[in-house]
């Protein structure tokens, strides 16, 4: 009987220790990921995405991307980085940013700022996933996963995901506050600037990686060429949007005159 009581006390003590360790891992994961994400490109990207998508679509897409990314980081421990070259990841992310920059011009005349994409959470998921892949927050999750071991993988995954999501929620809320307080078109312009800067800078990083690890290429020359083509495309989309808007106003005026 005395032995059973001693075992119960030891078991209770071990459970308390495990609970404390679990809470400590979760807290460290939340705090570290939150700090790492503050001011990061994906948080700023979410502010920009508020000009294109509804809040629920951004939350769904972001939450799914965070869970998948941190799951890959903790469980796979960087297998993605081993199989997919960093230069390829950077260049995919760069063109994704440039695409969304251009789409803010072509979609900015949509009613109520709604996107043409039918399933918006998937678009947000893909954008966030590519942007965050290989980022410092994912590297943080990989480090935590390696330090704590597979036994604590679930706890690390939960902690890192909560911290990253909390920081990104702030980005979404800031974006929606700006959307309700700023004049029409200003947030679209901000989105265009953010996506363009990230796109060009990420492309520069990707081209440098190709030049250093794959083969020598004229990085600046290629970068300038891409920027010129991108600027030309944006100018074309801007002019086309203006023509559509002018045509729409003329049709509206014609209808009003016919009624009178």
Secondary structure as UniProt FT lines:
FT   HELIX           2..37
FT   TURN            38..39
FT   HELIX           41..49
FT   TURN            50..52
FT   HELIX           55..71
FT   HELIX           72..76
FT   HELIX           79..83
FT   HELIX           86..106
FT   TURN            108..109
FT   HELIX           111..113
FT   HELIX           120..132
FT   TURN            133..134
FT   HELIX           136..148
FT   HELIX           150..152
FT   HELIX           153..181
FT   TURN            184..185
FT   HELIX           186..213
FT   HELIX           219..259
//
